[in-house]
Amino acid sequence: MEHHMPEPQHTAPADPNAIDQRVFPPTARRGRECEQLKIGGIRATELTAKHGSPLYVVDEDAARTRAREIREALQTEALRIGTEATVYYAGKAFLCVEVARWMAEEGLAIDVASGGELAVALAAGVDPARIGFHGNNKSEAEIARAVRAGVGTIIIDSEIETQRIAHAAAAAGTTQRVRLRVNSGVHASTHDFLATSHEDQKFGQPLRDAPRLVRGILAHESLEFVGLHCHIGSQIFATDGFRESARRLLGTYRELAEITGADIPELNLGGGFGIAYTSAQAEEAPAIAEIARELADIVADGAREHGIAIPKLAFEPGRAVIGQAGVTLYTVGTTKTVQLAESDVAGDPADLGYSERLYVSVDGGMSDNARPALYGADYQVRIANRVSDAAPALVRVVGKHCESGDIVVQRDVIPGDVRPGDTLAVAATGAYCWSLSSNYNYMPRPPVVAVRGGTSRVIVRGQTEDDLLAQSVMVADAIENGDTNE
Ligand SMILES: *Cc1c(COP(=O)(O)O)cnc(C)c1O
């Protein structure tokens, strides 16, 4: 089974100033009186004046609404087929105490994939019973901490972990609920790097090994096996990968039920629901209600086909919850025009027949958004501080790092008079941007501000140059000894 991400084909927007609300958050719009982009009722330039540039902005209402919509859609459809669903927010997409709190308030459980993410969820006051703990190499210390905290389920990724979790639970005098992560062999693949259910990869155990591994789990009184887990990939637009994967997993549920002596209570189908990063993708991205209906039918069909009871369901969306709530604001530093060779233009229809490309350099880059460099991802960009009726230009937004792959937006079309000092807004940066950020070239991580109803507040502090300098041992010692010239 193989899918392809809809090619990020571009068509020149009718109005290169227009804010496409299928890509930008719902509250993003141009103010009637000032023509500036506003998010959550605040002008982009007011946000950068107050909090600096670059700046991650999260529309709180958008994140909460989306979380609720996804949870309700999946739960409603689960009810329709006579079961129930738990929706976990995949924290790795973007986790901080505030976001964990939003998710818990909107009725989502939370998935974490490290001791650090677990600490954030616990600090947010998330009910430990509503936390799932993932990862292919959880340390003994991380497992012991999770077990002691009372984490709801731990997802076993290898036989070694079965032993570790069993020992930790026995030592804590508890029974730990566990799921087994399997590899269904289905890759609902989009981009090769994003797919996580090939056989030849690090996550999970081949499905055919499940019976043996479940026997191994049952051998420990300190473990309670609740079901299989499978995550087939990311940025998925169609449900046929889920169909095939669920069919295969449910196909083993009868055999597993014979081993455990009871119906297998749960099935976790992971996350991976895609979002629109560009207007072209917005044409193809299915509504969550549609996905939820198809997924429920898939499970009901699969259970019927294999003659088993419909298990309780669990899902783990990350990107679909938080991605489109985020916008990154940058300030333009320099621009330059390059001529595209005849062959470039002909060879790349996405370049829309433009004969030149305007490179627009901003004050961030791959340190605050690694996705273009990691996955060849693309984004939509708009000038945020003004509208312009200048002729549209084919632009590539690049960062300030020492890498030619330091690209923020591969290609888009915006007014050609974009110039130093302009504020640019890049849409749909809520997921996998802050969480994958780095300090490459000693760039401090920008803060994250939440906007809502005309107010903004910092929910993740930005780093300062001093924070970064303080990591160098020599400097730290010099400051400690007082022998600094400052
Ligand atoms: C990354 C991941 C998710 C979330 O994926 P999205 O594409 O953000 O929905 C869910 N479950 C597991 C196990 C993951 O690794």
The ligand as a Tripos MOL2 file, in Angstrom:
@<TRIPOS>MOLECULE
LIG
   15    15     1     0     0
SMALL
NO_CHARGES

@<TRIPOS>ATOM
      1 C1          4.4180   11.1960   15.5920 C.3       1 LIG1
      2 C2          3.4340   10.2600   16.1760 C.ar      1 LIG1
      3 C3          2.0990   10.6240   16.2920 C.ar      1 LIG1
      4 C4          1.5600   11.9280   15.7670 C.3       1 LIG1
      5 O1          1.7060   12.0600   14.4030 O.3       1 LIG1
      6 P1          0.9930   13.3060   13.6540 P.3       1 LIG1
      7 O2          1.4130   13.1470   12.2550 O.co2     1 LIG1
      8 O3          1.5200   14.5410   14.2880 O.co2     1 LIG1
      9 O4         -0.4670   13.1470   13.8800 O.co2     1 LIG1
     10 C5          1.2450    9.7360   16.9010 C.ar      1 LIG1
     11 N1          1.6690    8.5410   17.3760 N.ar      1 LIG1
     12 C6          2.9620    8.1620   17.2910 C.ar      1 LIG1
     13 C7          3.3740    6.8640   17.8390 C.3       1 LIG1
     14 C8          3.8760    8.9930   16.6900 C.ar      1 LIG1
     15 O5          5.1560    8.6000   16.5930 O.3       1 LIG1
@<TRIPOS>BOND
     1     1     2 1
     2     2     3 ar
     3     2    14 ar
     4     3     4 1
     5     3    10 ar
     6     4     5 1
     7     5     6 1
     8     6     7 2
     9     6     8 1
    10     6     9 1
    11    10    11 ar
    12    11    12 ar
    13    12    13 1
    14    12    14 ar
    15    14    15 1
@<TRIPOS>SUBSTRUCTURE
     1 LIG1         1 GROUP 0 **** ****
